Amino acid sequence: MVNEYRLNLAKAFNLHQPVTADQYARIVAAMNEKNPRVAADMVDMIAPGKSVVEWLSGYARQFPDQPAAANGAHLFQMLKAHSGEPAAVLQRAGFDAIDTGAGDVRKLTGQGIRSKDAVFDPAPRARR
Amino acid sequence: MAAESTPPTDHDPFALAAARLRQSVRPEGGRVEGLATKLPERVVGDAAYSLATLPQRALAAADRFHRTGEYDPAPIVEAATLMVGAPLTPKGALGSSAQRLPMDRASVEARMRQMNMAEEPFYRAEGSILNRGGRSASDRVPVRRLFSRAIDRPRRQSPAKQATAWSTSIGSTLPRRSTFISR
């Protein structure tokens, strides 16, 4: 018997889709907490000469849907090169899953995983 | 000299113990029933009796309405409350069915969409590409958090079996040895 699951992918980091400015800014801010030098390099990579994380945050607020990277896989490789725990950086940036786009999904937290036989009660647990 | 007789004791402990025992068995004024026996005898008994006689009372009320024109709605209201539940009935108790969510397929899928759940099914993926290699041990993902959309994803194999599988798949795409010889 194979168990079937439904996943909440609303906060998934997609490796095969372009990374928006909002997502990029969140990841840079998360990287800035542990490694400011790499965060500044990441800003310089998409906006040469800026190197200021706050500037990128302001830009992302103005143009949140503007593409900042060709796809998530490139950015993930960059995180892997500069961080021992790239998944932790993504988790601090507000993502709770990594979607490869090839059918595999890695959940970073235990949230948003339900069996197909679940009741799917949207009410908070305290109100049930 | 005659031996002095011992005076009667004022506080005989045996007499006091006998009095306590007598009082507990047959108290003055008779025994009074306590809460521990009153509750199951009366409340639970009444509830069971009213539940058992509910159909009979409902039929009697209908019969009375048919004969005299007087209608007593109490049994019907009681039966309806039992079916759909009273407003303060706790979940899981008898008569709490009003709080249950509809479990037909359409309702469940509607709630699933409301919770932003992906519609395509996922399965556990032990052999996911996300779980192979990595720079550190922390990159390896617990299997319980790996999911795949493909149900027929092969399970992780031993290195020897994996090497055999790869050589087989690569060999099938290479030209045959006889082709090289003929050239």
Interface residues (C-beta under 8 A of the other chain):
Chain A: V2 N3 E4 Y5 R6 L7 N8 L9 A10 K80 G84 E85 P86 A87 I98 T100 A102 G103 D104 V105 R106 K107 L108 G110 G112 I113 R114 K116 V119 F120 D121 P122 R128
Chain B: K91 L101 M103 V108 R111 M112 Q114 M115 N116 M117 A118 E119 P121 F122 Y123 R124 A125 S128 I129 L130 R135 S136 S138 D139 V141 R145 L146 F147 S148 R149 A150 I151
